Amino acid sequence: MNTSKDNIAGGSMGVNKKRGKKTNNTIKVVIIIAVILAAVIFIMSRMGFVGGNNAAGAAELTTYTVGTRTITEVLTSSGTIEPCDQYTINALVSGEIIGDYFDEGDTVIEDQLLYEIDSDNLNSTVTRAKNSLKNANNSLNDALENMEKLNVESDVGGVVKKIHVEVGDEINAGTLIADVVDNETMCIDIPFMTVDCNNISIGDSAVVTFNTYEEVNGTVTEINPVTQVNTLGVSVKDVTISVKNSGSITTSTTAYARIGDAYCTNNATFYNNDEGQVFSKAAGEVSKIYYDEGDRINKGNVIIRLESEDLEDQIDRLRDTVTEAKESLEDANDAFDNYNIEAPITGKVISKSYKAGDTLLGGQAGSNTMAVIYDMSALKFTMNIDELDIDKLDEGQDVIITCDSREGEEYHGVITNISIQGSTSSGTTVYPVEVTIDNVEDIAKRTVSEDGTVNKVFKTGMTSTEKTYNLVSKEKVSEGIIYTYSDDIVITELNDGTLYDSDKLLKPYLDGTFTQGSSFYGFASDYSTLTLEIQNDKKMLRPGMNIDAEIIVENRENVLAIPLAGVGRGNVVKVIKTEVDNSLSEQTSSKDKTKGNFNEKIVTNESDSNKYAESDTNGTTDNKPDGFGSRNGYGTAAPDSVFEEVRVTVGISDDDFVEITSGLNISDVVIVDSSNLASDSQYMQFGMMGGMNGMGGMNGGPMMNGGGRMPNAGGMSGGPMGR
């Protein structure tokens, strides 16, 4: 270890003479490594990892002086960015693609037509399915009509004169069911001279006179258009008159009539108003008779009810046939949908594998990916949160997001779902927490350029520029109308309503808005202005990117805190007893310091080796454990220092420190388990690296240089490490 630089150089040169330059360089590397290892071993020995140099042969204790600090409790996790939704379009049929209406990178809307596949071979299938459904419906309707005919209705109204069937009879269509006669109203056809009939109308009143000279009033119900010549050679027409039957009029009663000033030319005989027979229109078994002989019925009343199991079975079969025919037609029409492929979601086309003119082969149908669409209206990822922390989260809580591939950028999302179903591994349960980053503008970051361009920043990192252009000219041509805007933007509206930017078709996006890739065109109702927004996703988070996420659970300022490594099982802390302890309360009071509450002292180290006194305010040693009053709070103490075990109450914690809500006071010195410090960086910062700085070899010059030296007692125990 006392080898000088010159000695090392001389040895190297001696080797050089025998083995050459390459060997000399190798030896230099070996020597440097040996020097570094020696330094590390020395430092570790001073810190107690290897044999120490104190009297007792034990490592010095790492200490921390209690102070106040801000503690932020943060939950961290990592994840992979995914789109809000995604859809892969696969071909379900075979045939030639006769049209494609989008490009890769386009934004498409739900139900927008993407592909059209030749479907000529499907037309005949649809036609056959339609005919089958029509025939099945006709057959079912006929059967249902026959079912209705099982209710035998009377074609006339009147009195049931005779029933010709009984319950239980099996009858066929056309069987006589009943005789029905209406004698409540009697009719008579009486001839009047044709010349008089010209002045007679249906509904006119008539006076009917019987042979007994009794008169009754009647009503003209019909005028026969046929002209006849009676035996006297007079031209006559029959006029039908109906009268109410009081019971005395029969089918043998005769009478004559007068209508106004016109008299009939001859007598006539009365007849029943309705008189007929009721026949069955379907076959079946008589299950019920609703009327008896002598009962009065109206036209349309059901006289008997028939039953037919054969007809019911037939209807069931026909209904099944109709259902099958409908399904066949629906399948055929659905197949048409497979030939006209529409966008299932609104989103951005990530990939497009087929174009017009390509042929989908039968063996490939359903297996080829034609396009992939991502819904980029929001991005999402999943955090896995420990069961001990899951109740600290709520939906809507802010999440801070960073990404290695977007260095220097910070994004914000919100918790949108906290799953109630967790997964357990090695005795630990974690719960998926979904975080969403809405692809909406962060208004606070909007700026406006001098030319009126609006510069937008979206929460996903996407940016866009939006500018409004005024109409300069409008020209009517045979194909449509040409609109020219400032900055020489030319938009053509064809007669069919489609819009073009030069030769690029602007596809509809929303009402009044059209899209071409990442450019969005919005027109005033009269086309007087055009608003063009162009998006840029260069800084945008992309699906597949790996991110780190933090959720700030709680932030507390100016709280008593010590390193996590200073708290043992049962929340016990080892507090070093010093002479300062005897006057600590008085000192704290005089300096107006905040104190905590002491808890019960549990165990006391009875060693009488405490020989340290109070240090000055600069943290220099004056017979006191290292670290008292040190800038960072860390220090060292003799291995035989007297300590007390104090039970404390803890609050929130971060990666390195924990809040102490009771049990300790400001300026208490606690023992820290250096082998269990919360982070390697913390340990290196306050321990090992500090010692190296005191060596003079790291900062003062090359390690082991002539003027350099290994750290002495002042470097490791005379004060904070390396200070």
Secondary structure, DSSP 8 states (H G I E B T S, - for coil): ----HHHHHHHHHHHHHHH-HHHHHHHHHHHHHHHHHHHHHHHHHHHTSS---STT----EEEEE-EEEEEEEEEEEEEE-EEEEEEEEE--S-EEEEEE---TT-EE-TT-EEEEE--HHHHHHHHHHHHHHHHHHHHHHHHHHHHHHTEEE-SS-EEEEEE---TT-EE-TT-EEEEEEEEEEEEEEEEEEHHHHTT--TT-EEEEEETT--EEEEEEEEE----EE-TTS-EEEEEEEEEE--S---TT-EEEEEETTEEBSS-EE-EEEEEEEEE-SS-EEEEEE---TT-EE-TT-EEEEEE-HHHHHHHHHHHHHHHHHHHHHHHHHHHHHHHEEE-SSSEEEEEE---TT-EE-GGGTTTSEEEEEEEEEEEEEEEEEETTTGGG--TT-EEEEEEGGGTT--EEEEEEEE-S--EEETTEEEEEEEEEEE--B-GGG-EE-TTS-EEEEBTTS-EEEEEEEEEEEEEEETTEEEEEEGGGEEEEEETTS-EEETTEEEEEEETTEEEETTEEEEE-TTSSEEEEEEEE-TTS--TT-EEEEEEEEEEEEEEEEEEGGG-BTTTEEEEE--HHHHHHHHHHHHTT--------EEEE------------TT---SSS-TTTT-SSSEEEE-TT--EEEEE-EEEEE-SSEEEEEES--TT-EEEE-GGG-S-HHHHIIIIIHHHHHTTSSSSSSSTT-TT-----HHHHTSSSTT-
